[in-house]
Amino acid sequence: MQRTLLTLLLGLTLAAPAVADSVKVENAWVRATAPGQQVAGGFMNLTADADMTLLGGVSPVSKAFELHIMKMENGVMEMRQMKEIALPKGKTVSLEPGGLHVMFIGLRGQIKPGQKVPMTLIVKAADGKEQKLVVAAEARKAGGGHHH
């Protein structure tokens, strides 16, 4: 009897959903660079299971990691830094060329096609708690945002 009860309790404990809100990261990739290039763009799809905010991140491949948006202003393509990117519950937010994206600034070396580029994203839940998401993005040639 005790063994059955213990097994049942263990099963319930293991089946309990995670308490923390989470963000699913899919199709993460970074644009490969030319030798000596100082910046690279990073792209991915983010889907949060609760209202959350992407605050930024860090990566060992660059001195700085920033959130950016590209948009047309009076017929001119402009890129601006953003303080944060909203991740509405259940909605996939696409970071893609020509729109929202992350920038690796002050590269410590060339990013070559096929290389895994590590980064840690910092997200904030509605309750103010921050969490770190570790991501390994594949480096792809320019125009390489498509699935292989």
N, C-alpha and C positions, 0 to 999 in steps of 0.2 A: 504494500500500500504506500509506504513512504517513498519507495523508488518511483512508482507511477506518478505520485504527486510532484516529486522533484523533477522528473522528466517533463511533466506538464508545465511547471513553473519555468524551467529553462527554455522550453519551446516558446512560451509567451514572451519571455524577456528578449529572445533573439528575434521574434517576429515584430516587436514594437518598432514603429517608424522612428527615424532619426528626429530629434527635437529641433535641431538647427535648420534654419532655412538654407536652401542650397541653390547654386547656379550651375547649370549644365553648359559646358563649353564644347562646341563642335566645330569641325573644319578649321582649326587654327593653323594659320600659315603666315610666313614672313617673306617679304620680297627679297630675293638674293641680291647682293650688291656687287659693284665693280670694286677692284682694289683701290683703297684710299677714300672710298665714299664714306661720308660721316653720318649719314642717316639711313634708316630703313623703315618701311611701313609694316605694321602687323594687322592681321585681319582674322575674324572669327565670328561665330554665331553664339550669342549668349541668351539662355532662357532661364529665368529665375522662377522658383516655385512660390515666391512671395514678392511683394514690392521691395526692391533693393536698389542700390546705387553703386555703380562702378566708380571708385575714387581715383584709381591710378594703378601703379605697379612698379616693379623693379625687374631688372634683368642683368645678369653678369656680362652680357655682350655689349652693354652701352653704359655711358655715364649717367644718362637721364632717360626717363620713360614718361611720355606724356600722352594725354588724350587729345585728339584733334578732330576737327570737322572740316571738310572741303565743301564749298558751295559757290554757286554763281552769284556775284554781286555786281550789278550794272555791267553785265557782259564780260566780267573778269572772274576767273576761277581764283578764289581766295581760300587759304588754309588758316584756321584759327585754333588756338589751344582752348580746351574746355576744362573746367574745374572738375566736372563729373558727368557721367552718362546715366540717365535713369534706366532701370531695368524693371518695367512693369510686370506684375505677376502674370505668368503664363504666356507672355508675348516674347517671341524671338526677336532680339535686337541684333541686326547684322552690322558688323564692322567690316567695311568693304572698300575697295579702291573707289575714290571719287565721293566718299561720304564720311561717316564716322570711322575712325581707325585709331590705332595706337602708333606712336612714333618712338623709335629707338634713336636717341640723339647722342652723338659723341661715341660712335662705334669703336670698340677696342680691337677690331680686326674685320676682315672681309667675311660676309655671310655667304656661304657657298650653297648651291642647289643640293638638296638632300640632307643638309645639316639639320640637326635638331636644335632649335633655339629655345632655351629655357626662359621662362618668365614667371613671375608671381603676381597675380592680379589681387588688388585689394578691393573688397566689396563691403558695403555697409547695409545691414538689415534695418528695417523700420524702427526697431528698438534701439538703434544706435550702435549695436555690437558689430565690430569689424571682423572679417575673416579673410584668410589668404587662400587663393586658389593657385595651385602649382600647375603650370601648363607647359607642355613641350610642343612647340609649333614646328612644322616642317618648312624649311626654306625652299622656295620655288622661284623659277625664273620670272621675269616681268611678264605679266599677262597670264601667270600661272595660277589664277584663282579658281580654276576649274578642277573638278575631281579627275583623278587619273584612272 
